[in-house]
């Protein structure tokens, strides 16, 4: 007669193995995203992913498609085609979205006669968040002293701080910020830079749009550059700092087959670094990144898509893919 130990060993041998835990979805995943307004493509085949615990700059001249992309990520605009996902699903399908995603899109979206404190309390009621959190974020953004003043008396910088406080109410895992430094004085910009770095150090994620490369380069782990609705370049922190002084040498020396593509990326970088300067239009260099016809040096399907320049992070030597991934065409599998 088999012993109890023999029976237990037999049971263990025949147990069905438990499936491995599913990988956590990327905080932001944009897949061949397109948004058209009539004949105009505001966003044209945009594809990239963000990794958890990073600050990513979202750069490009005015009209490049940054705000349209953010609006689609937040469910405020419907894509013409493609996907804009947060934590692996459309924003509208998130459970308790205020506690997962915080957003600052427009600093003027306030009732001018309402105080800053009451504005945040109204947002807290809508999100089922306690008023004690309102006091915490007012203190965090430095508005306690002006919290009872009507918003109509706020400066642009104060409105930006109030908008950021609203984005932080739910203590979110992801922040989507559209030009948050606009209107801030130098002290406020320095504070924002430190806040975003600390936010990411806690394992949370930031996508922050701007048209000023110099400021983004001081904050971000990586930079996604758009130009005329398309993804033009991905830069690591070291690379983006080099672009400030020498935009033509920021992109690594190309192979002969890739020179045309690199020239288009440099034009996009110059447009981002000097938004008010006329920059020649980029050619079709980024077609393999934006859903068009494959470029001559496009990597084979299934291989890693090539990044647009030196990909190191100056703080810890991580590859750019640690902060931003550029998925190849077809289904994207999270590692």
C-alpha positions in Angstrom: 0.0 0.0 0.0 1.5 3.4 -1.0 2.5 5.7 1.8 1.1 9.2 2.4 4.4 10.6 1.1 4.2 8.5 -2.1 0.6 9.8 -2.7 1.6 13.4 -2.2 4.6 13.0 -4.5 2.3 11.5 -7.2 -0.2 14.4 -6.8 2.6 16.9 -7.2 3.8 15.2 -10.4 0.3 15.4 -12.0 -0.6 18.9 -10.9 -1.5 21.2 -13.8 1.2 24.0 -13.8 -0.1 27.4 -13.1 0.2 29.9 -15.9 2.9 32.5 -15.5 1.8 35.9 -14.3 0.8 38.2 -17.2 3.2 41.1 -17.8 2.1 44.5 -16.6 0.8 46.5 -19.6 2.8 49.6 -20.6 1.5 52.8 -19.0 1.1 54.3 -22.5 0.9 52.3 -25.7 0.3 54.1 -29.0 -0.1 51.8 -32.0 -0.3 53.0 -35.6 -2.4 55.9 -34.3 -4.1 58.2 -36.9 -6.4 61.1 -36.5 -7.8 62.9 -39.5 -9.9 66.0 -39.7 -11.2 65.9 -43.2 -8.2 65.8 -45.5 -5.8 66.8 -42.8 -3.9 64.2 -40.8 -3.2 65.7 -37.4 -1.6 62.4 -36.3 -0.3 59.9 -38.9 0.5 56.3 -38.0 2.2 57.2 -34.7 3.6 54.2 -32.7 5.6 54.2 -29.4 5.4 52.8 -25.8 6.4 54.2 -22.5 7.9 52.2 -19.7 7.0 52.5 -16.0 9.0 54.8 -13.8 10.2 57.2 -16.5 9.7 60.9 -17.6 9.3 61.1 -21.4 9.3 64.4 -23.2 6.8 64.7 -26.0 8.3 67.3 -28.3 7.5 69.1 -31.6 6.6 72.5 -33.0 3.0 73.8 -32.6 0.7 71.8 -34.8 2.9 68.6 -34.8 0.0 66.5 -33.3 1.1 66.3 -29.6 -2.2 67.7 -28.2 -4.3 65.5 -30.5 -2.4 62.4 -29.3 -2.9 63.3 -25.7 -6.6 63.9 -26.2 -6.9 60.5 -27.8 -5.1 58.9 -24.9 -7.6 60.5 -22.6 -10.6 59.5 -24.6 -11.5 63.1 -25.5 -11.1 62.4 -29.3 -11.7 59.3 -31.2 -8.9 57.9 -33.4 -9.6 57.5 -37.1 -7.6 54.3 -36.8 -5.0 52.6 -34.6 -5.0 52.5 -30.8 -4.2 54.9 -27.9 -4.0 52.8 -24.8 -3.3 53.5 -21.1 -2.4 50.5 -19.0 -3.3 48.2 -21.9 -6.8 49.5 -22.6 -8.7 52.6 -23.8 -9.1 55.3 -21.1 -12.9 54.8 -21.1 -12.5 51.2 -20.0 -10.3 52.0 -17.0 -11.7 51.3 -13.5 -11.4 54.4 -11.3 -9.5 56.4 -13.9 -8.9 59.4 -11.7 -6.7 57.2 -9.5 -4.8 55.9 -12.4 -4.3 58.8 -14.8 -3.9 62.5 -14.1 -4.0 65.0 -16.9 -3.3 68.7 -17.5 -4.3 69.8 -21.0 -5.5 73.4 -20.7 -4.8 75.9 -17.9 -7.9 78.0 -18.7 -10.5 75.4 -17.9 -11.7 77.0 -14.7 -14.8 78.8 -13.4 -13.2 82.3 -13.0 -15.5 83.2 -10.0 -14.7 80.0 -8.0 -11.7 79.9 -5.6 -8.9 77.5 -6.3 -9.8 75.4 -3.3 -13.5 75.1 -4.4 -12.4 74.2 -7.9 -10.4 71.3 -6.5 -13.2 70.3 -4.2 -15.6 70.1 -7.1 -13.1 67.8 -8.9 -12.7 65.7 -5.7 -16.5 65.2 -5.4 -16.7 64.1 -9.0 -13.9 61.6 -8.5 -15.1 60.5 -5.0 -11.9 61.8 -3.4 -11.8 63.2 0.1 -11.3 66.9 0.8 -8.2 66.1 2.8 -6.4 65.3 -0.5 -7.4 68.8 -1.8 -5.4 70.3 1.0 -2.4 68.0 0.3 -2.2 68.9 -3.3 -2.7 72.7 -2.7 0.3 72.5 -0.4 2.3 70.3 -2.8 1.9 72.9 -5.7 2.4 75.9 -3.4 -1.1 77.4 -3.6 -2.2 77.3 0.0 -1.8 81.0 0.4 -4.0 81.8 -2.6 -6.4 78.9 -2.3 -9.4 81.1 -1.3 -8.9 83.7 -4.0 -11.0 83.6 -7.2 -9.3 82.0 -10.1 -9.9 85.0 -12.2 -7.2 86.8 -10.2 -4.6 84.0 -10.8 -1.6 84.6 -13.0 -0.9 82.1 -15.8 1.7 80.3 -13.7 -0.8 80.0 -10.8 -3.4 78.5 -13.1 -0.8 76.0 -14.3 -0.1 75.0 -10.7 -3.9 74.7 -10.0 -4.3 72.5 -13.1 -1.4 70.3 -11.9 -3.0 70.1 -8.5 -6.2 68.8 -10.2 -4.2 66.2 -12.1 -2.6 65.0 -8.8 -5.9 64.7 -6.9 -6.3 61.0 -7.4 -2.6 60.3 -6.6 -2.3 58.7 -10.1 0.2 56.3 -11.6 0.5 58.2 -14.8 0.6 61.9 -15.6 -0.2 63.3 -19.1 0.9 67.0 -19.1 0.5 69.4 -22.0 3.0 72.3 -21.7 3.0 72.4 -17.9 5.9 74.9 -17.6 4.0 77.5 -19.7 3.7 80.6 -17.6 5.9 79.4 -14.7 8.7 81.6 -13.4 12.2 80.2 -13.1 11.6 79.0 -9.6 8.4 77.3 -10.6 10.2 75.6 -13.6 12.9 74.4 -11.2 10.2 73.0 -8.8 8.3 71.3 -11.6 11.5 69.6 -12.8 12.3 68.2 -9.4 8.7 67.2 -8.8 8.5 65.2 -12.1 11.8 63.4 -11.4 10.6 62.5 -7.9 7.3 61.3 -9.3 9.1 58.9 -11.6 11.5 57.8 -8.9 8.4 56.4 -7.1 7.8 54.0 -10.0 5.2 56.2 -11.7 5.3 57.6 -15.3 5.1 61.0 -16.9 4.5 62.0 -20.5 5.1 65.8 -20.8 4.6 67.7 -24.0 6.6 70.8 -24.9 7.9 72.7 -27.9 11.1 73.7 -26.1 13.8 71.0 -26.2 16.2 72.7 -23.9 13.9 72.4 -20.9 12.7 68.9 -21.6 16.3 67.7 -21.9 17.0 68.7 -18.3 14.1 66.6 -17.1 13.3 63.6 -19.3 14.8 60.2 -19.6 13.9 60.1 -23.2 12.3 62.4 -25.9 9.7 61.5 -28.5 9.8 64.0 -31.3 6.8 64.5 -33.6 6.8 66.5 -36.9 3.8 67.0 -39.1 1.8 64.3 -37.3 4.5 61.6 -37.5 7.1 60.2 -35.2 10.4 61.7 -36.4 12.9 60.7 -33.7 13.5 59.0 -30.3 16.3 60.4 -28.2 17.9 59.4 -25.0 18.7 61.9 -22.3 22.4 62.3 -23.4 21.3 62.6 -27.0 18.7 65.3 -26.4 21.2 67.4 -24.4 23.6 67.3 -27.4 20.8 68.5 -29.7 20.6 71.8 -27.7 24.0 72.9 -29.0 24.5 70.8 -32.1 21.3 69.5 -33.6 23.1 68.1 -36.7 25.5 66.0 -34.6 22.9 64.8 -32.1 21.7 62.1 -34.4 24.5 59.5 -34.6 26.5 59.2 -37.8 24.3 57.3 -40.2 25.1 54.4 -42.4 24.9 55.3 -46.1 21.5 53.6 -46.5 20.1 55.6 -43.6 21.3 59.1 -44.4 18.1 60.4 -45.9 16.2 59.2 -42.8 18.6 60.9 -40.5 18.4 64.2 -42.4 14.6 64.1 -41.9 15.1 63.4 -38.2 17.5 66.3 -37.9 15.0 68.7 -39.5 12.4 67.5 -36.9 14.9 68.0 -34.1 15.7 71.5 -35.3 12.0 72.3 -35.5 11.5 71.2 -31.9 14.6 73.1 -30.7 13.7 76.3 -32.6 9.9 76.3 -32.9 9.7 79.9 -34.4 12.4 79.3 -37.0 11.5 78.2 -40.5 12.7 74.6 -41.0 12.6 72.7 -44.4 9.9 70.1 -44.5 10.9 66.6 -43.6 10.8 64.0 -46.3 9.3 60.5 -46.0 12.2 59.4 -43.9 10.0 58.1 -41.1 7.6 56.0 -43.1 8.6 52.8 -41.4 7.8 54.3 -38.0 4.6 55.9 -39.0 2.7 53.2 -40.9 3.7 54.1 -44.4 5.9 52.3 -46.9 9.0 50.6 -45.5 12.2 52.6 -45.8 15.2 51.0 -47.4 16.9 50.3 -44.1 13.8 49.1 -42.2 14.5 46.2 -39.9 13.0 42.9 -40.7 9.6 42.1 -39.3 9.8 40.8 -35.8 13.1 42.4 -35.0 13.6 45.5 -32.9 12.8 48.7 -34.7 15.9 50.9 -35.0 16.1 54.0 -32.7 17.0 57.4 -34.0 20.3 58.1 -32.3 22.5 57.4 -29.3 20.2 55.5 -26.9 22.1 55.7 -23.6 20.7 57.2 -20.4 23.4 59.5 -18.8 22.4 58.5 -15.3 22.6 54.7 -15.4 23.6 53.6 -18.9 20.2 52.1 -19.7 19.2 51.8 -23.3 16.6 54.2 -24.6 14.2 51.2 -24.9 14.1 51.2 -21.1 12.1 54.4 -21.2 10.5 54.3 -24.7 9.9 51.4 -26.9 9.1 51.6 -30.6 7.1 48.4 -31.3 7.4 46.8 -34.7 4.3 46.4 -36.9 1.8 43.8 -35.9 0.8 42.8 -32.4 2.8 44.2 -29.6 3.9 41.7 -26.9 4.9 43.3 -23.6 8.1 41.9 -22.3 
